[in-house]
Amino acid sequence: MQATRHEIRAVHSESTITVYQAYPPAIGLPAVRDDRFPAAWKRDRMTWIKPSFLWMMYRCGWGLKEGQETVLAVEISRDGFEWALRHACLSHHVPGLHGEPADWKRELRRAPARVQWDPERDLHLNALPHRSLQLGLAGEATVRYADEWIVGIEDVTPLAREIHGRVRAGELAEATALLPAERPYPVPEELLDHLRR
């Protein structure tokens, strides 16, 4: 069965959803130890969270890119995640949704979250025809994320390295079996109506 063009797939429970980020060890390791980001983590910068493990692998190069060596699985509340979607703006102008570019720019400046739909990735990190959600948090959303939404933080760098090793060895079935069990996230349709291309 083919995925819909804009579908959020993630590891989730009744109350949480798992998103991924990658940081240098100086940020990532204290975050895992304390289940919260350390003081060195910049609250005044936009932070991007990704529900797709393979898209995170594409972004951080399996945890091998400089400054992204520690891959984190951050379990957050579904209430928080859906708050961010409700208050998000698309990161690009769509005339049918936003009207004039100036209207979109005003909305983007006000929004504490923004959404991009980027091509999902396969095990070789090649683009797939359907899109994966990237959620950027700024201002109020960043503070809520750091202080209210986080349930737990896990270091999944060893998992990333193991899957990458299997892919490099041509062991794709074994690599696939190790992937996090992502499934469609049951987001209410009205939360995505203003976030589709």
Buried (B, 14 or more C-beta within 10 A) or exposed (E): EEBEEBBBBBBBEEEBBBBBBBBEEBBBBBBBEEEBBBEEBEBEEBBBBBBBBBBBBBBBBBBEEEEBBBBBBBBBBBEBBBBBBEBBBBBEBEEEBBEEEEEBEEBBEEBBBBBBBBBBBBBEBEEEEBBBBBBBBBBEBBBBBBEEBBBEBBBBBEBBBBBBEBBEEEBEEBBEEEBBEBEEBEBEEEBBEBBBE
